[in-house]
Amino acid sequence: MKKPHIVILGAGYGGLVTTKKLEKLLRSGEATVTLINKHSYHYITTQLHKIGVGTAPDRKIALSIPELVNDSKTRFMTGTVTNVNAESQVVFLESGEEISYDYLVIALGFEVATFGIPGIKEHAFGIRSFRSSKAIYHQITKQLTLYKEDHDPSRLTFAVAGGGFTGIEMLGELAEGLPKLCEEHGVPFENVKIIGIEAAESLIPFFGDELIAYTSHIMESYNIDIFTSTKIKSCTENAVQLENGLEIPCRTLIWSCGVKANSLLERFGLPLVKGKLPVDKNLLVKGTENIFCIGDCALFMKDEKTALPPTAQVAMQEADVCGKNLTALIRGENLKAFEYHHKGSVASIGDRTAVGKVGSFTMSGWFAAIMKRVIENRYLFVLGGPSLILKQTLLLKREQLSVQTKQH
Ligand SMILES: Cc1cc2nc3c(=O)[nH]c(=O)nc-3n(C[C@H](O)[C@H](O)[C@H](O)COP(=O)(O)OP(=O)(O)OC[C@H]3O[C@@H](n4cnc5c(N)ncnc54)[C@H](O)[C@@H]3O)c2cc1C
């Protein structure tokens, strides 16, 4: 009898953890598994800000997928998915290849949401992928180089839009990483301005007064100018225009104001809600019997009104159940209903401090920074056990990853 073919689209948090789960659960000969991803590396999104400022080696953040999967159990293909035909059960790749499937997992992740604000798409830098984070690094070093020629202060103004998790992580990293980059480029760090712009009344408004005060204090100690209750109206190549009429001369605006599901989903002919694929309690796309969707592409309703947020934590927990349910479907067993258990959140501010909340317990400072590392290592453990943690900690491979970045 022909073995069922499981095809997983996207090797991010959702796709890769599903793959690892299937490698554990499926017996030899039960199914063939193909994992398809745009690039041959998997990036640790939660640390992309480090690539943006050059404070971590490439291979610490971008892990080789062929080294993470077991090639006797999973066939890995580098390829860009361009469409899916759910009726004929075929995935189309940019290369012209067509891959038939019996079961499909859609885990194609997110895109940056720009909310139609003029100039953001063209001139701002999103923190979306390894490549887009490298583009930030190239922009910073380019501006430092050009500053030496024209002494234009807008080249040394680095603004971050969005004071949520990603925003404060980026601000902290800029504050810690820019002094070294300035020294390397012979530019006085005293001339650098780092600015945070947030539409809400405070940074990380969802974290409570104590952590907000702590974060604001750290930003102040780093000389970062924070504009709260401030909305961006538009942006050009060399300035950011605010709704309050102010214009900030600035050539590097880093955009971290929200994400939306991969717009590729619009082509699949499956019904979308808010740009995402609504899934049932078993994570099957509603109205289908063989297509799962997990992570940032999936709309899973926690209750009648609230959807689960787009986080790595959600994607990984969904992947665990998705792997179990694929195995159950193949064996003709009952499917498991997905239940999300929030384990807490921690955001780093540079290397030495962080803020976080686990249940009702809040934490800040070095203890939170250690917790952040524990969380990152736990993820490495899921992907490759203790040997991957050791390998990434020692990181013997220091070679740069060659990627093409968007030129602004
Ligand atoms: C800067 C930043 C920091 C974050 N920090 C945290 C955090 O601290 N904690 C937390 O829980 N969450 C965090 N998140 C959110 C988290 O990263 C996402 O929720 C998570 O990555 C979603 O997982 P996913 O599997 O749905 O998608 P992704 O991890 O984005 O994976 C999608 C994969 O699909 C691939 N892909 C996309 N399009 C195609 C295509 N056409 N063909 C082939 N492959 C394709 C991509 O290359 C990628 O490998 C952060 C996000 C950002 C941007």
PDBQT file of the ligand as one rigid body, heavy atoms in Angstrom, charges set to zero:
ROOT
HETATM    1  C1  LIG A 501      11.588  40.241  16.429  1.00  0.00    +0.000 C 
HETATM    2  C2  LIG A 501      10.584  39.263  16.971  1.00  0.00    +0.000 A 
HETATM    3  C3  LIG A 501      10.695  38.819  18.282  1.00  0.00    +0.000 A 
HETATM    4  C4  LIG A 501       9.787  37.877  18.778  1.00  0.00    +0.000 A 
HETATM    5  N1  LIG A 501       9.921  37.447  20.071  1.00  0.00    +0.000 NA
HETATM    6  C5  LIG A 501       9.074  36.504  20.552  1.00  0.00    +0.000 A 
HETATM    7  C6  LIG A 501       9.231  36.001  21.889  1.00  0.00    +0.000 A 
HETATM    8  O1  LIG A 501      10.114  36.448  22.643  1.00  0.00    +0.000 OA
HETATM    9  N2  LIG A 501       8.385  35.025  22.297  1.00  0.00    +0.000 N 
HETATM   10  C7  LIG A 501       7.409  34.521  21.483  1.00  0.00    +0.000 A 
HETATM   11  O2  LIG A 501       6.669  33.616  21.915  1.00  0.00    +0.000 OA
HETATM   12  N3  LIG A 501       7.226  34.978  20.222  1.00  0.00    +0.000 NA
HETATM   13  C8  LIG A 501       8.030  35.950  19.733  1.00  0.00    +0.000 A 
HETATM   14  N4  LIG A 501       7.866  36.422  18.446  1.00  0.00    +0.000 N 
HETATM   15  C9  LIG A 501       6.802  35.865  17.597  1.00  0.00    +0.000 C 
HETATM   16  C10 LIG A 501       7.268  34.552  16.942  1.00  0.00    +0.000 C 
HETATM   17  O3  LIG A 501       8.514  34.719  16.326  1.00  0.00    +0.000 OA
HETATM   18  C11 LIG A 501       6.251  34.064  15.913  1.00  0.00    +0.000 C 
HETATM   19  O4  LIG A 501       4.990  34.008  16.513  1.00  0.00    +0.000 OA
HETATM   20  C12 LIG A 501       6.653  32.667  15.406  1.00  0.00    +0.000 C 
HETATM   21  O5  LIG A 501       7.843  32.757  14.657  1.00  0.00    +0.000 OA
HETATM   22  C13 LIG A 501       5.537  32.053  14.553  1.00  0.00    +0.000 C 
HETATM   23  O6  LIG A 501       5.927  30.777  14.146  1.00  0.00    +0.000 OA
HETATM   24  P1  LIG A 501       5.443  30.210  12.724  1.00  0.00    +0.000 P 
HETATM   25  O7  LIG A 501       5.927  28.814  12.645  1.00  0.00    +0.000 OA
HETATM   26  O8  LIG A 501       4.008  30.491  12.530  1.00  0.00    +0.000 OA
HETATM   27  O9  LIG A 501       6.191  31.118  11.662  1.00  0.00    +0.000 OA
HETATM   28  P2  LIG A 501       7.733  31.425  11.441  1.00  0.00    +0.000 P 
HETATM   29  O10 LIG A 501       8.528  31.068  12.628  1.00  0.00    +0.000 OA
HETATM   30  O11 LIG A 501       7.777  32.819  10.934  1.00  0.00    +0.000 OA
HETATM   31  O12 LIG A 501       8.124  30.431  10.263  1.00  0.00    +0.000 OA
HETATM   32  C14 LIG A 501       7.630  30.560   8.965  1.00  0.00    +0.000 C 
HETATM   33  C15 LIG A 501       8.612  29.893   8.029  1.00  0.00    +0.000 C 
HETATM   34  O13 LIG A 501       8.025  29.836   6.733  1.00  0.00    +0.000 OA
HETATM   35  C16 LIG A 501       8.988  30.220   5.771  1.00  0.00    +0.000 C 
HETATM   36  N5  LIG A 501       8.280  30.750   4.610  1.00  0.00    +0.000 N 
HETATM   37  C17 LIG A 501       7.557  31.885   4.513  1.00  0.00    +0.000 A 
HETATM   38  N6  LIG A 501       7.048  32.012   3.279  1.00  0.00    +0.000 NA
HETATM   39  C18 LIG A 501       7.449  30.935   2.582  1.00  0.00    +0.000 A 
HETATM   40  C19 LIG A 501       7.238  30.487   1.253  1.00  0.00    +0.000 A 
HETATM   41  N7  LIG A 501       6.510  31.192   0.380  1.00  0.00    +0.000 N 
HETATM   42  N8  LIG A 501       7.801  29.318   0.871  1.00  0.00    +0.000 NA
HETATM   43  C20 LIG A 501       8.550  28.581   1.737  1.00  0.00    +0.000 A 
HETATM   44  N9  LIG A 501       8.782  28.958   2.997  1.00  0.00    +0.000 NA
HETATM   45  C21 LIG A 501       8.240  30.118   3.420  1.00  0.00    +0.000 A 
HETATM   46  C22 LIG A 501       9.828  31.275   6.486  1.00  0.00    +0.000 C 
HETATM   47  O14 LIG A 501      11.091  31.429   5.849  1.00  0.00    +0.000 OA
HETATM   48  C23 LIG A 501       9.926  30.664   7.880  1.00  0.00    +0.000 C 
HETATM   49  O15 LIG A 501      11.015  29.788   7.984  1.00  0.00    +0.000 OA
HETATM   50  C24 LIG A 501       8.749  37.388  17.946  1.00  0.00    +0.000 A 
HETATM   51  C25 LIG A 501       8.635  37.863  16.626  1.00  0.00    +0.000 A 
HETATM   52  C26 LIG A 501       9.533  38.797  16.144  1.00  0.00    +0.000 A 
HETATM   53  C27 LIG A 501       9.395  39.293  14.738  1.00  0.00    +0.000 C 
ENDROOT
TORSDOF 0
